[in-house]
Every structure is written in structure tokens, then in C-alpha cells.
Amino acid sequence: MTHATDAYQKPVSEMDDELLPVPEHRLHGPGHFLGLYGAEHVAATEFVIGAAFVAMGASIYDILWGLLIGNALAAMSFWLITAPIAVKTRLSLYTYIEYYMGDLVSRVYNGANVLIFVAISAAMITVSATAVRVLFEIPPQTYPYPTNFYFAIIAASASVIAVVVAYFGFNVVAEFATICTPWLMAMFTAGGMVLIPSLNETLTGYTTLESFADFVNLAGTTVFTGINAEGEPGIGMLEVIGFAWAANTFAHFGLIDMALLRYARKSIYGLCTGTGMLFGHYVAWISAALMGAATASIMKLSIAVVSPGDVAYYALGATGFVIVIVAGWTTANPNLYRAGLAAQAVFPDVPRQKITLMVGAVVVVGSCFPFIYRSILPILAYAGLVLVPIGGIVFAEQHIFPRLGLKSNWRRLKGVKDNMPALITWAVCLVFGFGLNAIDIIPFVYLFLPTWALSIILYTILAKQAGAGECYPEAERREADFNRRVAEYHAELARKESHEHVKDRSALTKVIRVIYIGVGLLVPLVLAWRVLFKSPDLYDYYVNREMFYDVTIWCTLIYFVFAWWDLQRGKAVQRNAPGQPVASAGN
């Protein structure tokens, strides 16, 4: 990595592209982010989180309204806080910290990032492994550590796929996610529909529901009862809102997703996170809880010990194994990509792809330990508390400093090695945030709000005292020259790489899309609807459910084959666009 002190002298063309602002011609439209966030946040751990809300004793109305409000707040946080800074700077947060805050802050902060995203990635892979475990009749892993050698082998093998995809960078991650997103959404919806009749039968003796009111009554009586696992009144709407909002504070208030949204053409694309927030963290959480409760009833077990693999199998049959595996991969991939970027800041002389492989090796080991995925909600909440202060510091530099006549890049202009105000602010905010948690003044899911506000105020004061309000004419000329050289380099890249986007409107492509949308997505949803609404008794329910199981696995195969074919045809059209080399017949 080129440090800030070296960047002015080194030729821009010799710098790693990951360490430069994203050039205009490499920006993406909303489709990339709709797919990326939909796939990332419709994750295998939704099975775990859905069950956690049941165990914590949320009521049905608290869930329906609390998750809606909390996830809307999360999507708005991406739109109003993360995306504007990402679009303005075109840098990942990791590079931003290196340039604006210096080597010490960068190494400490990104070291924390590596640990957090390794844990999240490992959790996703472990959940995927629980599905494969069922196929090989391996006993459930109920201890914090693996108790079966073959389970460890399965988890480690599943990790390798995610590491390979993350190795190739943003475009491959986005392509993989774009294909998976519609299918994941359809399958989570279908799974809940298939198991609702079984759940209803245990309560009323009937397999059908007559109205939405019947569904609310069913869910409120059997799943979201308002009573926690200890038999006491559970969490309320305020806590549900907080959990939904705080689940991704490290990404929006903490600005981690600058790494992804720096590729957005417009900041309003931050709303594309709604595919993940309002579907993955709303519909999928509720559906996963219903599926978990029904599976626990069928298996005569507590929902707290039912594994995601078991839940997916009873909801979707053989397709359930696929959804758990794919949902784990699609979430592990972007987190591995983030971890690689963070690790590159800790080890600046190692290329991103190589460092991603090194991080991936740690994920392979971590994925063998089930306690990580079972602790995913606390991991997400406390990760936000650790990372949010840096997000507040960057927010202050980009939004508060210009209004006060302060310079956001003051450290680099002044030529000091490290941004001590940032380091002091982060340390104080960590003590403040975890101190509030220790004395239990407010629910821990809301601790990020006062911590974020304190970081903005404290850093602004300390940075002004350290020289953010002074003038540095020579350094500013040097930086302007560097920015000019970056612009010239990007213009040269644009001439070599960019071409007009051409849509594939051929008849064959239209047929391919009709097949994978109609057969791959609509047929399973129609069959799930049939199970839910056309099963007047248990016999018809079992017949309809078996038909759903048998047909859906083939629909899944058709979906992925034809969706991948469509993607490759679209890429071929772009390669053969005017001004680009003509692809050979063998491509």
C-alpha cells in the first residue's frame, strides 16, 4: 500500500487501484446494488436470528411493526449517511482512514475489522455446513467446538468457495449475488408458506388459514407469543426496532459499506439496501421464525436447538440444503471482501487478493466452531459499537468540517504521521459506549447513537485544536497536483476500458429469462401457494408438500443454469460492443 506521505511522489499508474478513488467509468447502476444487498442480507443466519426473536419473547405485533420501522431506519441510514460520503470520496473506508488518519489508526482500526468480518464470514459458512451435515447424517453440533471430524471437514470445504469468489473482487461478488437474490427471496417466502399449515394444525387441528387475521393469530399464539424462553414477558417493540436498526450499524453509521457504495453512480442508490433490509431482515426473519417453530414442533425439540439445516429441510426438502448453502456463501463473500480490504491496511505491502487468501484461511478454521454462528446477534451489535466512532469521525470531516471552515484532510496537509485526535476520540468513545452498556442505562442496541454523536463533537473539537483550521498552501498545491494526476490516469483508463452499455434484446435471451423466471421462481411459489391454501386436511397437505419438494429442486437447477447463461450472454454482448475486441466463437 502507498502511504499518504509517499503518494505524491509515486506514479499513479503503479498504485493499487483499490487505493485510488473509483473512476467514473467503473461505476454501477442500481441493479448491482439491489442484487448485492438482497443476496447479502437474505442470509443463512436469518434462521438463527428468526429463532432468537422467538426465544427473546417478542409479540407478533411488536415483530410486524418493530421490524418494519427498524429496517426502514437502517435503509435510510445507508441512504443518508453512508452513500453520500462514499459517492463524494469514492474511497473505501479502509483507504480513507489510511490517507486521512495515518498508519497507527489504520492498523488498529482495520485489525478490529478483520476480526469482526472473519467472525461474520465464519458464522455464515458454519450455517451452510449445518445443511450438508444433515445429508451425511452427522450429529447436530451443540457444543461451542466441533464434536465430529467430518463436520469440520464439511465446514472447511464450504469456506473455500466463498474465499475463491471474494478473491476475484467486487464484480464477481456482485455477479454471484445478482443471480442468487431473486431465488433466495422466493425460497424464503415459499418455505414459510409450506410450513404454516403444519404449524396451524398443531394449534387448531386445521391445516388452512382463512385470512391474514388467522395468520396473525397463529403466529401470535404459537411463535411470537410475547413470552421468552424463561417463561417471562419478553422484549417490546422498542427493542425489536433497535435490533433491526443496530444489526448493521457497523455498515451504515460505521461506514464500512463505503467499500461497496463507492461504486454507486448516485447516493440515492443507498436505498437499494432496502432489498436486504426490508426483505431479508423483515420477511426472511419472520418466515425463518415460523419455519423454525414448525420444525421444532415436528421434531419435538426446542426452537433454540433446532439447526438451520433441519429447518430448511422440513420447509423446502432437498432445495433447503441448497438455500442454506447459497445464503451462507452470498453473505460470506462480501464480508470476506471487506475483511481483505481491512487486512490490506494492516499489511500494506501485501496485495489485496493475496491478503484475502490469508484471511480466508482463518475463516476456514473459524467456520468449524459452531459457537460463532450461535452468537451472531451479539457479534453484530457489539461490532457496531466498536466501529461506529470512526464512522462519526469521518462524518464530521465530510459534513461538519466544511461548514466550520475546517479542512478534512488537515493531517495530511500538516504532514503529521498520525491523527491523534481521531485515536483519542475512538478510545474515549469505546470507554463511553461500553461504560453505558455496563451500567445498563439504555438498551445496548441503542448505544451506537450517543456514541456516534459523542465522536462527532469530540473529534471536531480536538481536530480544530490540532490544526484542522489552519492553512497549508504548499501542501494544498501538492495535493491538487496529485488529484490532477489521478484524474489524468482515470481518463486514460476510461479510453481503454469504457464502452457503451448495450442490452441483449435477442429472442433467445428473452426465452432464457422466461424459463428461469417462470420455471425457476414462479412455479415453486405457485406450488407453495397450493400447499398453503389448497390443503384442507393433513393427507392433502402431505401430498401437496411432497409435490412441492420434488418439483422445486428441479426448478432450482433450471433457475441457476439459465440465470448463469443469461449473465454470460449479457457479458458477451458487452465484450462485442463497438470499440471492443470481437469475441471469438469459442468464447
N, C-alpha and C positions, 0 to 999 in steps of 0.2 A: 504493500500500500504506500502511496505517496503521501507523506505528511504535509501539513499546511505550510511548513517552513520551506519545503522542497518544491512545492507545486509550481511556484512562479518560474523556476529555472528549467525544470524538466519539460521536454517536448510533450505536448498534449497527446499526440498520437501514441506515445509509449506508456501512457497511463491506462490502468484497467478501466474499461467502460463502466463498471459498476461504481466507480468512484467519481464519475462525472455526472452532471445533470443529464437527464434523459433527453435526447434530441427530439425535435418536433416530429420528425418523420417516423419515429418509433412509437408514437402514442397510440392508444387503443380507444375504441368507442365503447358504448355502454354494454354491448353484448358480451365482451370479455369479462366484465366485472359482474354482470348478472350471473354468468355461469360460474365464475371463480368463487364468489361468495356463497352462492347457492350450494355448491358442492362442498365447500369447506365447512359450512355451518349446518349442513344436514349430515351429521357425523355419527359414527358408531357409538360414541359416548352419549348420544341422546337417550339410548336405552338406560344408561346409568343415571343420567340427570332426571329423566322422567320418573324413575323409581324413587329417586331422592326426594322429590316433591311429595310423593305419596307417604314416604317414611316420616317426613317433617310435618305432616298433618295439614296440608293446605286444603281449603274447601274448594268446591267446584267453581263458585262464583269468584273467589279470590284468584283462582287459576285463569279463568276465562278473561277477566278484566285486567288482573295484575300482569300477566304475561303480555297482553296486548299493549298496555301502557309502557311497561319496561322495555320491551323490544322496539317500540316506536321511538322511545328516548335514545336507545342505542343507535338506531339507524340515523336519527337526527344528529347524534354526536359525531358519527363518521362524516356526515354531510357538512356540518357547520364548524367542526374543529379540525379533523384530520385532513380532509380533502383539500381545503383552501391552502394549507401550509404545504402539502405535498405538491400541489399544482404550481404554487409560487416558486418553490425551491428546486423542484424536480430531483431531489436527492432522497435516498433512503435515510432514515433516522440515524443509522449507524455511521454513514459518511458525514452527515450533518454534525454529529457530535464530535467526530474527529477534527473537522475543519473549524468548528466554532468554539469547542470547549477543550480541545487539547488531548494529548495522548493519555494522561492519567485518568481523566474522567471517562474517556472512551474505553480504555481497557477494563476498568472496574465495572462500568455500566454494561458493556457488552458481554463481559464474563457472566453477569447475572442473567442476561438474556439467553445466553447459551444454555445455562442450567434449566431455565424455565421452559424453553421451547424443546429441549431434549426430553423433558418430562412429559410435556403435552404430546409430542410425537410418539413417544414410547407408549403412552396410555392408549392412543388410537390404535396402534399396532397390536397391543395386548388384547383389546376388544375384538379385533379381527381374528386373532388366534383362538378366541373362545368359540367362534363358529366352526373353525376347522377341527377343533377339539372334539366337537360332537360327532363329526363324521367318522373319526377314528376311535370313538368310544373311550376317550381319555377321561379320567375322573375330573370333576369340577375342581378348580384351583381356588380353594377357600382361604388359604394362608397367604401372608404377605409375600412369600417367596415361592418359587415353583416347586411342586412336590412330585412332578413327573418329568422325566428326562425328555420324553417325546413332545410334551407341551413346549418346553424350552426350544426344542429344535423347530417346531412349527412357528413360534413367535419370531425367532431369529430369521427364519426363511422369509416370512412375510415382510419383515423390515427391509430386506434387500430391495424389494420392488420400489418401495417409497424412496429409498436412498437413490436409486438409479434415476427415477423421474426428477427428483429435486436437483440432481447433479447437472441436468441439462438446462436448468434455469427457468425463467418466468414463462416463456412461450409454451414450453412443454407442459408445465403445471397448468396453465390456463386451458390448453387444448384438452388435456385429460379431464379437467373439471367441467368444461363446456359439454362434453359428451355425457358425463355422469349425472349432471344436475337434474335434467328432466326425469330421468329414470329413478333417481333417488326420491324425488318428490312424489312420484306416482306410487312407488313401492311403500313408502312410509304411510301414505294415505290408505292404500289398499290393505296393508297389514292391520291397521286399526279397524277397518270395516269388516274384515274377515273374522276377527276375534270378538267383536261386540256381541253377536248372537250367543256365543258360548258364555260370555260374562252375564248377559241378561238372563239366560236360562238358570244360572245358579241363584239368581236373586228372585225371579218371578215365576220360573217354570215355563216361560215362553221364550222363543228364540227371535221374535221380531219386535221391532220398535215402530210405533205409530207416528211419532212426531219428534221434533227437536226437544220438546219438553220431556219426553220419555228418556231421551239420551242424557239430558242434564240430571234427571232424577237417578238414572242408572249410575252415572259417573259420580254423583254426589253421595250415593248410598254405598257403593262398593269400592270406589277408588279414592276420590278426593273427598274424604269424609270430614275433614277438619279435626281429626284426632290423630296424634302422632304415634310412633311405634311403641311408646311407653304408656299409651292409653290416656294421654293428657291433651288438652287443647293445643292445636298446632300453630304454625305461623299464620300471619294475616296477610292482607293484600299489600301492605306497605313492604313487608319482607319479600313477597313474590316479585313486586316491581323492582326492588333493589337487586335481587338475584339476577333477574333478566338483564338489567342495565349493567351490573357490575361484571357479568360473565366475560365481557370483552373490553373492560376498561383499559387494559394494557394496550389494546389495539387502537382505540379511539382517543380517549383522554391521554393515554400514554404515547400515542402517535406511532406505535410500531408499524401500523399499516401504511405509513408513508412509503414503505418499501414496495407496496403494491399500487397504491393510488398515485404515485409519482408518474405512472404510465397513463393516467386518465387525461383526456383532452380538456375536460371541464370539471370544475369542482363539484358540480351538481351530480356527477356520477357517483359521488359518495352515497347517494340514495340507493344505488344498486345493491348496497349491502342489505337492503330490505329483503332480498330473496333469501338470505340466510337468517336475518333476524326475525322476520315476520312469518317465515315458513319453517325454517329449520329449528328456531328457538320458540316457536309457538305451536304450529300444527304438529311438528315432529315430537316435541316434548309431551304434548297431551296424548298423541297417538301412542308413543312409546310407553307412557304410564298405563294406558288402557291395555296395551298388549302385555305388559309385564304383569298386571293384575290378573288378567285372564290366564296367562301361562302359570302363574303361581297357584291359581285355583285348580288348574288341570293337573299340575304336578304335586299338589298338596304340600307346597312349600311356602315359606315367607318370601315376599317380593324382594326383600333385602338380599337374599342369597341366590336368586334366580339369575343365571348368566345371560348376557346379551345373545349369545349363540342359541340358547334354549328358546328365548323369546322370539327371535327371528324365525326359528324353525317352525314353531307352532303357528306363527302368523302367516308365513309365506312358503312353507315347505322347503324344497331344495333351493328355491330362489332366496330364501332367508340367509343361507350361507353366503350367497353372493353379495347381498346388500350389506351385511356386516363387514365383509372383507373390503368391498369397494368404498363404503363410507369411512372406514378406518384409513384407507390409503389417501382418499381425497382430502382429508383433514391433516393427515401426517405430512403430505407433500409440501403445502405452503409453509407449514411450521418448520420443516426441515430447511426449506429455502431461507426462511428468516434466520434460523439458527446458523446457517452457513455464512450469511452476511455479517451476523454479530461476531462469529468466531474469526472472521477475516479481520475485524477491527482489533481483536485481541492478539492475533498473529498476523501482523500487517504484511509480512513478506511472503505469505503463502497464498496462492491463487484461490479464488472462491470455490471453484469446482473441487480442488484437492482438499480444501478445508471442509467442504460439505461431506466428502467421503469420511474424513476423520470424525466429524460429528456423528455421521451415520453409524459408525462403528460403536459409539457409545449408546445410540438409540437401540441398536441390535441387542446389546446386553440389557439395557433398561426394560425393553419390551418383555423380557422373560419374567418380570416381577409384577404380579397382579395388584399389589397394594397401590401402585401408581394410578391405575385407572379407577380404582375404587375411591380415590381421594381427589378426583378431578375438580369438583366444585370448590373445595378449599384452595386447591392449587391455583385455579383461575382467579378467585377473589383476592388472594394474597399476592399473586403476581401483579395484579393491577395496583395494589397498594405500594409495591416496591418500585414499579416503573412510572407511575403517574407523575411524580415530582419532576422528572426530566421532561415529560410532556408539557408541564406547566412552565418550565424554564424556556422551552422552545416557543411556546405560545406567547410568552412575554416578549421574547426577542422579535418575533414576526408581527405581532399585533399591537403590543403596548409600546415598545421602544420607538417605533416611527412617530407615534402620537406625542411622545415626550421629547422628541429631538435627540434620542439616543441611537447609537449605532449597534445593530445586531451582531456585526462581525468585529466588534471592538477588540476582542482578544487577539485576533489575527492581525488587525491593523496596528495594535500596540506592540505586537511581537513578543508577548509573554508566552511562556511554554504551556502553562496550564491555566484553565479558567477556575480559579479558586472560589469565586462567588458561587459558581454552579455546584462545585463539590460540597461547599459548606451548606448550601441550600438543600441539596439532596440529603445530606446527613441529618440535618435538623428535621426535615420533613419525615424521614423514616422514623426517627425517635418520636415525633409528634403523632404520626399515624398509628404506629404500634402501641404508643402510650395510650391513645384514646381507646384502642382495642382492649388493652389490659384493664382499664378502669370501667369499660363497658358503658360508656355514656350514650352512644348511639349504636344501632345495628352495624356489624362490621362490614356489611355490604355497601354501606354509605360512607365509609371512612375516606374513600377516594375524593369526595367532594371538598371537604375542608382542607385535606392535604394538598390538593391541586391548587386551591385558592391561596393557601399559605405560600406555596412555591413561587407563584407569580409575584406576589407582593414582596417577599423576602429577596428574591433574586433581582428584581428591579432596583431595590434599594442598594443592595451590595454591588451590583454591576455599575451603577452610577458612581458610587464611591471609588470603584476600581478603575474608572476611565472610560466608561461607555459614552459619556457626554463630551469627550474631548475630540479635537480634530487631529487627523494624521494625514496631511496632504500627500506626502511622498508614498506612503503605504497604499493610500487610496488610488494613486496613479498606477502603482504596480498591480494592484488587484484589477483595475479596469483593463489593463493590458492583458492580464491572464484571461479575463472574461471574453475579451475580443478574440484571443487565440482559440478559446473553446468554441466560440460561435463560428469561426472560420473552419475549424475542424469538423464541426457538425454539418456545416454547409457542404463540405467535401463528401462526407459520409452520405448525405442526402442524395447527392448526384449519383453516387454509386449504388445506393440501396433502394431508394424510394421509387415507387411506380404507382400508377393509378389503380385504385381498388376496383376490380371487375367482378361482378356477381355471376355465378354459374346459373344460367337460366335454361339449361338444356332439358329436353324431355326426360332423359334418363335420370338426371338428378332429381327432378320432380317426382318421378316414380319411386326412387330410393327413399325420399323423405316421406312419401305417403306410406310406404311399407313400415319404416321404423317408427313413425309416429302412430299410425293406425294399428299395426300389429303389436309393436313393442310396448306402447304405452296405453292406448285406448282399450285394447282387448282385456288386459289384466284389470283395468279399472271397471269395465263393464261386468266382468266375472265377479269382482269383489262386491259390486253393487247388487248382483244377483244373490250372492251369499247373504248379504245383509238384509235385503228386502224380500227375497223370494224363498225363504226357508221357514215355512210355517211350523215345522217340528224338527226334532233332533235328527231324524232319519234324512230328511231333505237337506238339513244343514250339512251333515257329513258328506252327502253325495255332492252337493254344490261346492263344498270346501275342497274335496279331493279333485274335482274337475279344475278348480282354480289352481291348486298345487301343480297338477300335471301339465296344464297348458302354459302357465306363467313362466316356467323355467325355459320352455322353448321360445316364448315371446322375448324373454331376456336375451337369449342367444341371438335371435334375429335383430333385436334392437342394437346391440353393441356391434355386430358385424356391419349392419347397414349404416349406422351412425358414423362409424370409423371410415367406411367407404365414402360417405358424403364429405367428411372432413378432408380426406385425401384428394378427392376430385376438386374441392374448392381451392386447396393449396396448389394443385397443378394448374388451375386457371390463372392464379396469381403469378406463378413462375413463367407462364407463357404469355403474360400481358405484354403490351407494346413496350419496347425498351429493355425487355428482359431476355435472357438467353432462352431459346426454344428447347423444351424438354424433349429428350429422345423418346422413342416409342417404348423403350424398356423401362422408363421411369414410372 
